Amino acid sequence: MSGRRVLVVDDDSSIRQFLRLALSDRGYEVVTAENGEAALAAIRQATPSVVLLDMRMPVMDGWTFAAAYRELPPPRAPVVVLTAARDAAQYAREIEAAAFMPKPFDLRSLLRLVGELTA
């Protein structure tokens, strides 16, 4: 597992692109997926060191992804819930995420959190 690989799972292409640029600028290898199904396929190719996960997505939502991800053999990366929903903390607890960050998120705070989780 690369300590510098971040998987961004979000159906909003502008958020995926923004996070790709911001994280790449700080030396992370960034893999993106538009839904949980694509994220699982990406994980089978290369294990991330952290997963930034939106919850409400078409095809496969964050809850379904998290359940499927827990079924995969280790190692498993910590998951950070990124959601615009008011219930971000509850969603994070439901899927046993390491952390959550409500949208709109503060980029500095998100980068600090990713740094802590990949250290």
BAFIMAR-260064 format. One record per residue (C-alpha): residue in three letters; x, z, y. Coordinates in steps of 0.1 Angstrom, whole numbers, plus 5000, padded with zeros to 4 digits. Each point is the difference from the previous one (the first is absolute). Last residue first. Example, Ala and Ser with C-alpha at 12.3 -4.5 7.8 and 13.67 -1.06 7.14 Angstrom:
2
ATOM  rest  X  Z  Y
ATOM  Ser  5137  5071  4989
ATOM  Ala  4986  5007  4966
//
This chain:
119
ATOM  rest  X  Z  Y
ATOM  Ala  5014  5081  5094
ATOM  Thr  4971  4976  4994
ATOM  Leu  4972  5024  5007
ATOM  Glu  5017  5014  5031
ATOM  Gly  5008  4966  5014
ATOM  Val  4964  4988  4993
ATOM  Leu  4987  5030  5020
ATOM  Arg  5024  4994  5029
ATOM  Leu  4990  4963  5001
ATOM  Leu  4963  5010  5000
ATOM  Ser  5005  5025  5028
ATOM  Arg  5019  4975  5021
ATOM  Leu  4973  4974  4994
ATOM  Asp  4972  5022  5012
ATOM  Phe  4970  4991  4979
ATOM  Pro  4967  4983  5010
ATOM  Lys  4991  5007  4973
ATOM  Pro  5002  5034  4983
ATOM  Met  5032  5010  4982
ATOM  Phe  4999  5015  4966
ATOM  Ala  5024  5019  4977
ATOM  Ala  5013  5003  4964
ATOM  Ala  4968  4985  4987
ATOM  Glu  4981  5018  4972
ATOM  Ile  4972  4973  5000
ATOM  Glu  4972  5023  5011
ATOM  Arg  5023  5021  5022
ATOM  Ala  5011  4969  5020
ATOM  Tyr  4963  4989  5004
ATOM  Gln  4992  5035  5013
ATOM  Ala  5028  4999  5025
ATOM  Ala  4989  4965  5012
ATOM  Asp  4964  5009  5004
ATOM  Arg  4994  4986  5034
ATOM  Ala  5008  4965  4987
ATOM  Ala  5026  4979  5017
ATOM  Thr  5022  5003  4970
ATOM  Leu  5036  5002  4990
ATOM  Val  5004  5021  4968
ATOM  Val  5037  5007  4991
ATOM  Val  5008  4997  4963
ATOM  Pro  5032  5015  4985
ATOM  Ala  5017  4977  4976
ATOM  Arg  4995  5000  4963
ATOM  Pro  5028  4999  4975
ATOM  Pro  4983  5001  4976
ATOM  Pro  4977  4981  4976
ATOM  Leu  4969  4986  5016
ATOM  Glu  4967  5019  4996
ATOM  Arg  5004  5017  5034
ATOM  Tyr  5001  4966  5016
ATOM  Ala  4966  4990  4984
ATOM  Ala  4984  5031  5015
ATOM  Ala  5017  4994  5034
ATOM  Phe  4989  4963  5000
ATOM  Thr  4964  5009  4993
ATOM  Trp  5000  5025  5028
ATOM  Gly  5018  4977  5024
ATOM  Asp  4975  4971  4996
ATOM  Met  5004  4970  4976
ATOM  Val  4985  4966  5008
ATOM  Pro  4991  5009  5036
ATOM  Met  5017  5029  5019
ATOM  Arg  4991  5034  5012
ATOM  Met  5027  5025  4992
ATOM  Asp  5031  4987  5018
ATOM  Leu  5032  5010  4981
ATOM  Leu  5036  5004  5012
ATOM  Val  5019  5003  4967
ATOM  Val  5035  5016  4998
ATOM  Ser  5031  4994  4980
ATOM  Pro  4987  4967  4986
ATOM  Thr  5005  4988  4964
ATOM  Ala  5006  4963  4998
ATOM  Gln  4981  4972  4981
ATOM  Arg  4974  5022  4984
ATOM  Ile  4995  5018  5033
ATOM  Ala  4992  4966  5017
ATOM  Ala  4973  4993  4974
ATOM  Leu  4985  5035  5006
ATOM  Ala  5000  4993  5037
ATOM  Ala  4982  4967  4995
ATOM  Glu  4972  5018  4982
ATOM  Gly  4999  5027  5026
ATOM  Asn  4995  4976  5029
ATOM  Glu  5018  4979  5026
ATOM  Ala  5035  5007  4986
ATOM  Thr  5033  5004  5019
ATOM  Val  5036  5006  4989
ATOM  Val  5024  5014  5025
ATOM  Glu  5037  5006  4995
ATOM  Tyr  5009  5027  5025
ATOM  Gly  5028  4997  5025
ATOM  Arg  4985  5014  5031
ATOM  Asp  4990  4965  5014
ATOM  Ser  4984  4993  4966
ATOM  Leu  4977  5030  5005
ATOM  Ala  4987  4989  5034
ATOM  Leu  4998  4963  4990
ATOM  Arg  4982  5006  4967
ATOM  Leu  4978  5026  5016
ATOM  Phe  4988  4976  5027
ATOM  Gln  4995  4972  4974
ATOM  Arg  4979  5022  4977
ATOM  Ile  4980  5013  5029
ATOM  Ser  4993  4965  5013
ATOM  Ser  4991  4988  4965
ATOM  Asp  4972  5027  4997
ATOM  Asp  4992  5004  4963
ATOM  Asp  5026  5027  4997
ATOM  Val  5026  5010  4973
ATOM  Val  5035  5005  5015
ATOM  Leu  5026  5005  4972
ATOM  Val  5032  5015  5013
ATOM  Arg  5034  4996  4984
ATOM  Arg  5029  5020  5014
ATOM  Gly  5006  5025  4972
ATOM  Ser  5003  4971  4976
ATOM  Met  4986  5010  4966
//
